[in-house]
Amino acid sequence: MSNFHGVHDFNIDTIINAKNYHHHDGRSRNAVEKIREHIAAGAMHDSAERCDAPKCHPETRVAVQDELVDWIENGDKEDEPKKIVWVTGPAGGGKTAIMGSTAETCQKKGLLACGFFFSSFTGSTNRRLKRCLVPTLAYQLVQDDGLCDVGERILSCVERNPAIFEKKLEVQLDQLLLQPLRASGRNVESPKVIFIDGLDECQSEQHGNIPRTRQDAARANEADQALDGFLKRPFKVWKFVRG
């Protein structure tokens, strides 16, 4: 017999707490794998390759880390907001340690969008090549559950043009990152930050008979010009180079 037999004059409301889950269909999964083929997995801040990367020891460089995190969280409230912080200093000065520790803090706070840690002396070869920069950033955005709309637009771009990874850096940045961000508009939660470490260690690849020295002289400048496209987006960029 029902526990409600003979009971009257009441209503039963069913309340269901639901959560939207982000998933990819077959075509989108193929696009994800296509991006995956072109990334430098070891360049991500939390990669296994960087497990022994420099970090700030507890209670060290606290002031500078706090200042940078505060800029990320509250910098837009300044009279003249700045979208890029460019940190320079001599080799071994602790820039990568500061960046790695701050990236971890930002990830815990939900502020980290993506990042790339260049390295010309350690790690995999892909960590020193500019062609891996945009795909690696795009891959991380696709994996971010808080940026689902941006991720879907990135995947759609790859589905339409699988050869996008053969284009020059500026074109890749515009089509894989900037256009999806523009189209998503206010759907992108702000603030978000992008970390680029060791930009001066970015290397070009030999093409034709152009001397490598000429290519290397221009490679960081091209990356700088491409990354400047983020200035009008709801993202902030950290760039760390040797002074």
C-alpha positions as CSV (number, residue, x, y, z in Angstrom):
1,M,0.0,0.0,0.0
2,S,1.2,3.5,-0.8
3,N,2.5,5.6,2.1
4,F,0.3,8.4,0.7
5,H,-3.0,6.5,0.8
6,G,-5.8,8.7,2.0
7,V,-3.7,11.8,2.1
8,H,-5.1,14.9,0.3
9,D,-4.9,18.7,-0.1
10,F,-1.1,18.8,-0.9
11,N,1.2,19.0,-3.9
12,I,4.4,17.2,-4.7
13,D,7.0,19.2,-6.6
14,T,9.9,17.4,-8.2
15,I,13.1,19.3,-8.0
16,I,16.0,18.1,-10.2
17,N,19.4,19.6,-9.9
18,A,21.0,19.3,-13.3
19,K,24.4,20.2,-14.8
20,N,25.2,20.8,-18.4
21,Y,28.1,18.5,-19.5
22,H,30.3,19.4,-22.4
23,H,30.9,16.6,-24.8
24,H,32.1,16.2,-28.4
25,D,30.4,14.3,-31.1
26,G,32.4,12.2,-33.7
27,R,33.3,15.0,-36.0
28,S,34.4,17.2,-33.1
29,R,36.5,14.4,-31.6
30,N,38.3,14.2,-35.0
31,A,38.9,17.9,-34.8
32,V,40.3,17.6,-31.3
33,E,42.7,14.9,-32.5
34,K,43.7,17.0,-35.4
35,I,44.7,19.8,-33.0
36,R,46.4,17.3,-30.8
37,E,48.7,16.3,-33.6
38,H,50.2,19.8,-33.7
39,I,50.6,20.7,-30.1
40,A,53.6,20.7,-27.8
41,A,52.1,18.9,-24.8
42,G,55.3,19.4,-22.8
43,A,54.9,23.2,-23.0
44,M,51.7,23.2,-20.9
45,H,52.3,24.5,-17.4
46,D,51.2,21.3,-15.7
47,S,52.8,18.8,-18.1
48,A,54.7,15.8,-16.9
49,E,57.7,17.1,-18.8
50,R,57.7,20.2,-16.5
51,C,57.3,18.3,-13.2
52,D,60.8,19.4,-12.1
53,A,60.5,22.9,-13.6
54,P,61.5,25.8,-11.3
55,K,58.9,27.0,-8.8
56,C,59.1,29.6,-6.1
57,H,59.9,28.1,-2.7
58,P,57.2,28.7,0.0
59,E,57.2,32.2,1.3
60,T,59.5,33.5,-1.4
61,R,58.7,36.1,-4.0
62,V,55.3,36.4,-2.4
63,A,55.0,40.2,-3.0
64,V,55.6,39.9,-6.8
65,Q,53.2,37.0,-7.1
66,D,50.5,38.7,-5.2
67,E,51.0,41.9,-7.3
68,L,50.7,39.9,-10.5
69,V,47.6,38.0,-9.4
70,D,46.0,41.2,-8.3
71,W,46.6,42.7,-11.7
72,I,44.9,39.7,-13.3
73,E,41.9,39.9,-11.0
74,N,41.5,43.7,-10.7
75,G,43.6,45.3,-13.4
76,D,40.5,46.1,-15.5
77,K,39.4,48.5,-12.7
78,E,42.4,50.8,-13.3
79,D,42.0,54.1,-15.0
80,E,44.1,52.8,-18.0
81,P,43.8,49.0,-17.9
82,K,46.7,47.1,-19.4
83,K,46.2,43.8,-21.2
84,I,49.8,42.6,-21.3
85,V,52.5,42.4,-18.7
86,W,56.0,41.9,-20.2
87,V,58.6,40.7,-17.6
88,T,62.2,40.8,-18.6
89,G,65.4,39.9,-16.7
90,P,68.7,38.1,-17.0
91,A,68.9,34.3,-17.5
92,G,68.6,32.5,-14.2
93,G,66.8,35.5,-12.6
94,G,63.7,33.4,-11.6
95,K,61.2,34.5,-14.2
96,T,60.1,30.9,-15.1
97,A,59.8,30.1,-11.4
98,I,57.6,33.0,-10.8
99,M,55.5,32.2,-13.8
100,G,55.1,28.5,-13.0
101,S,54.1,29.3,-9.4
102,T,51.7,32.0,-10.5
103,A,50.2,29.8,-13.2
104,E,49.4,27.2,-10.6
105,T,47.7,29.8,-8.4
106,C,45.7,31.1,-11.3
107,Q,44.6,27.6,-12.2
108,K,43.3,27.0,-8.7
109,K,41.4,30.3,-8.9
110,G,39.9,29.5,-12.3
111,L,41.8,32.4,-13.9
112,L,44.1,30.4,-16.2
113,A,43.0,30.1,-19.8
114,C,46.1,28.5,-21.4
115,G,49.8,28.8,-21.5
116,F,53.0,27.9,-23.4
117,F,56.4,27.5,-21.8
118,F,59.1,27.7,-24.5
119,S,62.4,26.0,-23.9
120,S,65.3,25.8,-26.3
121,F,67.6,23.9,-24.0
122,T,65.5,21.3,-22.2
123,G,62.5,19.2,-23.0
124,S,61.0,18.1,-26.3
125,T,61.9,19.8,-29.6
126,N,58.3,21.0,-30.0
127,R,58.7,23.3,-27.0
128,R,61.0,25.5,-29.0
129,L,59.0,25.8,-32.3
130,K,56.7,28.7,-33.0
131,R,54.4,26.4,-35.2
132,C,53.2,24.7,-32.0
133,L,52.3,27.8,-30.1
134,V,48.7,28.5,-31.4
135,P,47.6,24.8,-31.6
136,T,48.7,24.3,-28.0
137,L,46.9,27.4,-26.8
138,A,43.8,26.4,-28.8
139,Y,43.8,22.8,-27.5
140,Q,43.8,24.1,-23.9
141,L,40.9,26.4,-24.6
142,V,38.9,23.5,-26.1
143,Q,39.5,21.5,-22.9
144,D,38.3,24.3,-20.6
145,D,34.7,23.6,-19.5
146,G,34.3,27.3,-18.7
147,L,34.9,28.2,-22.4
148,C,32.7,25.7,-24.1
149,D,31.4,28.2,-26.7
150,V,34.9,29.2,-27.6
151,G,36.0,25.6,-27.8
152,E,33.1,24.7,-30.2
153,R,34.0,27.5,-32.5
154,I,37.7,26.4,-32.6
155,L,36.7,22.9,-33.4
156,S,34.3,24.1,-36.2
157,C,37.2,26.1,-37.7
158,V,39.4,23.0,-37.8
159,E,36.5,20.9,-39.3
160,R,36.1,23.5,-42.1
161,N,39.8,23.9,-42.7
162,P,42.0,21.1,-41.5
163,A,45.0,22.7,-43.3
164,I,44.8,25.7,-41.0
165,F,48.0,24.5,-39.2
166,E,50.0,25.0,-42.4
167,K,49.1,28.7,-42.4
168,K,51.4,31.4,-41.0
169,L,51.3,32.2,-37.3
170,E,49.2,35.4,-37.7
171,V,46.5,33.6,-39.7
172,Q,46.3,30.7,-37.2
173,L,46.0,33.1,-34.3
174,D,43.2,35.0,-36.0
175,Q,41.1,32.0,-37.1
176,L,41.7,29.6,-34.3
177,L,41.7,32.0,-31.3
178,L,40.7,35.6,-32.0
179,Q,37.7,34.9,-34.3
180,P,36.2,32.3,-31.8
181,L,36.7,34.8,-29.0
182,R,35.1,37.7,-30.9
183,A,32.1,35.5,-31.8
184,S,31.7,34.3,-28.2
185,G,31.6,37.8,-26.9
186,R,30.3,38.1,-23.4
187,N,30.1,34.3,-23.1
188,V,33.8,34.4,-22.1
189,E,34.1,34.8,-18.4
190,S,36.6,37.5,-17.4
191,P,39.2,37.8,-16.2
192,K,41.3,35.1,-17.8
193,V,45.0,35.0,-18.3
194,I,47.4,33.5,-20.9
195,F,51.0,32.7,-19.9
196,I,53.8,32.8,-22.5
197,D,57.2,32.0,-21.0
198,G,60.6,32.2,-22.8
199,L,59.4,33.8,-25.9
200,D,63.0,34.7,-26.8
201,E,63.7,30.9,-26.9
202,C,61.2,30.4,-29.7
203,Q,62.9,29.0,-32.8
204,S,61.9,29.0,-36.5
205,E,62.3,26.2,-38.9
206,Q,64.4,26.2,-42.1
207,H,62.4,27.0,-45.2
208,G,64.0,27.0,-48.6
209,N,67.4,28.8,-48.7
210,I,66.6,31.4,-46.2
211,P,69.4,31.4,-43.6
212,R,68.3,30.2,-40.2
213,T,69.8,33.3,-38.5
214,R,67.4,35.6,-40.5
215,Q,64.4,33.4,-39.6
216,D,65.4,33.3,-35.9
217,A,65.7,37.1,-35.9
218,A,62.1,37.5,-37.0
219,R,60.4,34.6,-35.2
220,A,59.8,36.3,-31.8
221,N,58.8,39.5,-33.5
222,E,56.1,37.6,-35.5
223,A,54.9,35.9,-32.3
224,D,54.8,39.3,-30.5
225,Q,52.7,40.8,-33.3
226,A,50.3,37.9,-33.4
227,L,49.9,37.9,-29.6
228,D,49.1,41.6,-29.7
229,G,45.7,40.5,-31.1
230,F,44.7,39.6,-27.6
231,L,44.8,43.2,-26.5
232,K,41.1,43.7,-27.5
233,R,39.9,40.4,-26.1
234,P,38.8,39.6,-22.5
235,F,42.1,38.0,-21.8
236,K,45.4,39.1,-20.3
237,V,48.8,38.0,-21.5
238,W,52.0,37.4,-19.6
239,K,55.2,37.4,-21.7
240,F,58.5,36.5,-20.0
241,V,61.8,37.0,-21.9
242,R,65.5,37.5,-21.0
243,G,66.4,41.1,-20.9
